[in-house]
Amino acid sequence: MSISSPTATWDTIQNVFYRKEEVYTMSWNVHDLSEYIVAVGKNGGPIAMIRDDRLPLPSSRHSGKPKITLYTSSGLPISSPISWDLNTPILMHLTTSSLVVLSDQGIYRIYDLSNIANYKQYTLGDEVRESGVLDAKAYEDGMVILTRRLEFVEVRGWRGGRGVPLVGAGLTEPPTSWTLLPPDISPTGHIQLLLSTNSTILTLDTLEKIDQRISRAPFSHIRISPNGRFLALLNPNTGILWVVSSDFGRNLSEVNIAEFGEGLPERVEWCGDNAVTLGYGNGKVVLVGPRGESLSWDYPPSAYILGEIDGVRIISSGTCEFVQKVPDCTLAVFSPGSSHPAAILYDALDHFERKSPKADESIRSIRPDLANAVDTCVDAAGREIEVTWQRRLLKAAQFGRAFMDLYNPSDFVTMAQTLKVLNAVRYYEIGIPITYEQYIASSPSTLIVHLVSRNLHLLALRISQHLGLRPDPVLSHWASAKIIRSSQKGVDPSDRGLGDDESVCRAIVEKFEKEGEKGVSYAEIARKAWENGRARLATMLLDHEPRAAEQVPLLLQMKEEKIALEKAVDSGDTDLVYQVLLHLRSTLSPGDFFHILDDSISPKLKPAVNLLQVYARQADRDLLRDFYYQDDRRTESGCLEMEEAGQQEYAEERLEHLKRAAKSFGESKERLFESKMVDDAHRLLTLQQTYERELDHKFSFSGLSVNQFIHKLLLEGFTKRAERVRADWKVPDKRFWWIKLKALAERKDWEGLEGFAKFKKSPIGYEPFVTHLLSLTPPQPTHAASFVPRCDPRLRADLYVQCGDWGKAAESAKERNDRGKLDELRRRAPNGIAQREVDEVIRRVGK
């Protein structure tokens, strides 16, 4: 609606300017809003309505079951009506992307605004269902329910969570009114309730109940201001509208609304944080100031008001209007008689366009404040709904910039970009009358979510690109919506081939490559396709997903185990491969699991097979054993059983593993030797167990090798048993002599050792007797020397020297007539007795 002056819609309350601007002329065919239960979304959100079947209405106007209808703020239908088959709704609440509807049966549904036919239904639990719901109030992330048992229950989030009871209020009758403080404005940072009884006001949360001891109760309406600092309370008995600080510590105003002559209002809402708005059932809307001054408007037959952070929206059957306190920057520019630099700059532009010399005079008069004037004009442009005044104010700011040497244009550019976005979404066919303050408070991303929830993908995409935001959320939602629409029966004939998987996949990929940035996730879209029964399309989309970590979980969920494992292997991510393997291990039968890992069928999976063996060897030997068996790896199975046998503490278990190992090796023609060795190990361990039982387990032989077994038997004196072991395992004479030599020496059985040496000719000679006895701790030179005469004559002299007997060493050399050895002994012999003994032998040789 074009107006001749920006101040034409202004009015005053106590010298404070307010303006009421018509945003839209409604396009719907709704005659009386009082016949409906109405919910309106914040920040220019849509309107949801359902006929209130509790009212006696003419059947000619309404017939059949009630339906929920969604409209834009301009009155254009968003979707087809939604059938409602439950009791009359207790609550309807619009979030950014969904509609929540709660019935008095404790059942609530969440409708996706982008696909209104799709909803999720939840219940509030058996206790709430049994008692029923008396009232409810919602905020962005949840709601609070008042049951018929007069108990308050909080539901956090919109994903079907169970209700959390608040602390008992001790009510014996329903409160006269109540409201909730969302976490963002609550002083505690979590949900709080304010409820009015006949005698006081109670503050309630999950932990405590506080009696505010307010004697002015009861109150029929309790409303908290958008900033959470003020409360508006209406007493129905006295007709007093009381405005007080939220902690009840400061009384701000008291107004007797009976002076308006309209009775009690149906709705009380804040107009920003500055004034209170009353909505009456006859369509009258009154804006009340602190001292009782007011502005009133009539909207026959009825109107619905909704408080916003910077004003109040008034929706009637004919118009959508917005009332707000005139912003300070707008007052500075347009207020009659304003001497603010911004007003002078705005006038200077007018003089300049009329080629008046006053333009230069005006600029010079505000030159010190020119930067402030430019900034104020930019801010004022953002607060205007009319494009005419936006352009005019930005032009004034641009005009002022021309006279400045240094000026940062970022605020100007940002405002111009923002206004382009706001004007686009305010267009009546879009119908989102969001203001600049609401846009800044809710963030551009929230606006994007709002647009895509109404399937306005192209506009959302262009706005994202215009603002430099990532287009991923928009493209993802567009692709999901396309898949859903193509999956529905009766696809629009204009969308030829839309139902074909290849054409849908190609369209999505082309769109992503054209409009998206690198990193757009195809996995999310593939999941949506799979949820809609399009498994083939989901697989095709996943082929374009570059991140295996995004592909694999969905492929597993789709039961495409082999493809998931191949993708994990191709990624080179060991952890991801292990994740898939463990998932398959827990969900598939052993046969199916090992069939997937068959090298001959899937050569690409060899790295996964290797990783499985590494994992199983460390953490799951049964899995490794089953894998070797299924893959017919007999040698590996035998080696595993041998390894397991060596790790067992009890001999019985070790025997069992050896038995399995022998069987595994025996099934391979190339491993007959290994099979024989394992059989021998099994036989040896069995004999060791037999000896332990025969000896009443006083000795432990299990796990010893043949050599160790014989050595211990000899050491403990069981010579016959040692001989039997020697014979059974065909221990060579040389090895047996060595073993017995060491055992007898360790026992210090010198007589036995002497007898053993005389038993027959030693196959190892007698030098080992000497050297071993000398290597003992402590050495045994005397006993060692007794074996030297049996040694090779050429070695006797040196062996006697090792035993410390220099005299016998010299005698051995003399017997061989070895003069050179005698001279060597003479040189090496230490001074003393050894030297004299050697000299005596040499002297006898010289005679």
Buried (B, 14 or more C-beta within 10 A) or exposed (E): EEEEEBBEBBBEBEEBBBBBBBBBEBBBEBEBBBBBBBBBBBBBBBBBBBBBBEEEBEEEEBEEEBBBBBBBBBBBEBBEBBEBEBBBBBBBBBBBBBBBBBBBBBBBBBBBBBBBEEBEEBBBEEBBBEBBBBBBBBBEBBBBBBBBEBBBBBBBEBEEEEBBEBBEBEBEEBBBBBBBBBBEBBEEEBBBBBBBBEEBBBBBBBEEBEEEEBEBBBBBBBBBBBEBBBBBBBBBEEBBBBBBEBEBEEEEBBBEBEEBEBEBBBBBBBBBBBBBBBBBBBBBBBBBBBEBBBBEBEBEBBBBBBBBBBBBBBBBBBBBBBBBBBBEBBBBBBBEEBEBBBBBBBBBBBBBEEEBEBBEEBBEBBEEBBBBBBBBBBBBBBBBBBEEBBBBBBBBBBBBBEBEEEBEEEBBEEBBBBBEBBEBBBEBEBBBBBBBBBBEBBEBBBBBBBBBBBBBBEBBBBBBEBBEBBBBBBBBBBBBBBBBBBBEEEBEEEBEEBBEBEBBBEBBBEBBEEBBEEEBBBBBBBBBBBBBEBBEBBBBBBEBBEBBBBBBBBBBBBEBBBBBBBBBBEBEBBEBBBBBBBBBBEEBEEEEBBBBBEEEEBEEBEBBBEBBBEBBEEEBBEBBBBBBBBBEBBBBBBBBBBEBBEEBEEBEEBBBBBBBBBBBBBBBEEBEEBBEBBBBBBEBBEBBBEBBEEBEEEBEBBBBEBBEBBBBBBBBEBEEBBBBBBEEBEBEEEBBBBBBBBBBBEBEBBEBBBEBBEEEEBEBBBBBBBEBBBEBEEBBBEBBBBBBEBBEEEBBBBBBBBBBBBBBBBBBBBEBEBEEBBEBBBEEBEEEEBBEBBBEBBEEEEE
